[in-house]
Amino acid sequence: MKFFQKRGVAIVVLILAIVASSAWGLHKAPVVSTPEGGEKVDTSLSTAAFEQYVRDEANVLSDKTEKAVSLYNANWDKMFGSIMAVVTTESANDIENAAYDYAIEMQLAENDAILVIAKQQQDYYLLASGDFYDLLSGLSQSFVASCMADNVQKGDYDAAVCSLCAALHVELSQQYQQSEAALDEAANGVMFIMILIIFFVLWIMLDGMRYRRYRRRYMMPGMGVPTVMYHPIFWGRRPPRGPRPPRSGGPRPPQGGPRPP
């Protein structure tokens, strides 16, 4: 044990421990950090069903980026039922037509989107439909370019894809929050109506109980004309008589008289 008592050996062991802990921390770091302003990314969701929607044919994306896209898709599918496929290709002369072809080949649904990146042309195209298209149409025309252009020109496709996914997650989260708020408001309205209906039903039941008690007390055979009039709850009572008009100040003056001859 004297070997570990040497100062130099102790320092080396300490450095190795720090490096090992740092490497372990990087290994266990989450694939996606929740973007500011977005719904918390649920990292516990399974991404197995969404891995098929990431095709890195140009070999420009890291495994971490592919996992991040799949995790975003798992969260978006849970919130909206929408996903964004990502395809990289070496070259595409008509990238828009290529996006349509890939969308059909991958059997994307009507509310999905697809991002195609052409490495040789340093070009990209985002094709969306349904709810995804409605979201993008409400944003500025430079939204996608602001996330993609600089990093694509630099050849940093990982940063380009992750930047777009993070920005889309924030926009989708805001729409999700608005939808949830609208649903909560509608639910509160329905709850208020249900309370009114329950109150009305209880009111009718209570009035029925009062009327049956009234019949047993005043309207059984042989009792004759009821001495007490039945009044339903909240209505049926004779309104109170208003105040009498004021009397005149004195006797009326004489009128008429003998007619002249």
Secondary structure as GFF3:
##gff-version 3
##sequence-region A 1 261
A	DSSP	three_ten_helix	2	5	.	.	.	ID=ss1
A	DSSP	alpha_helix	7	27	.	.	.	ID=ss2
A	DSSP	three_ten_helix	48	53	.	.	.	ID=ss3
A	DSSP	beta_strand	54	56	.	.	.	ID=ss4
A	DSSP	alpha_helix	63	79	.	.	.	ID=ss5
A	DSSP	beta_strand	84	89	.	.	.	ID=ss6
A	DSSP	alpha_helix	95	105	.	.	.	ID=ss7
A	DSSP	beta_strand	113	118	.	.	.	ID=ss8
A	DSSP	beta_strand	123	128	.	.	.	ID=ss9
A	DSSP	alpha_helix	130	137	.	.	.	ID=ss10
A	DSSP	alpha_helix	143	154	.	.	.	ID=ss11
A	DSSP	alpha_helix	157	218	.	.	.	ID=ss12
###
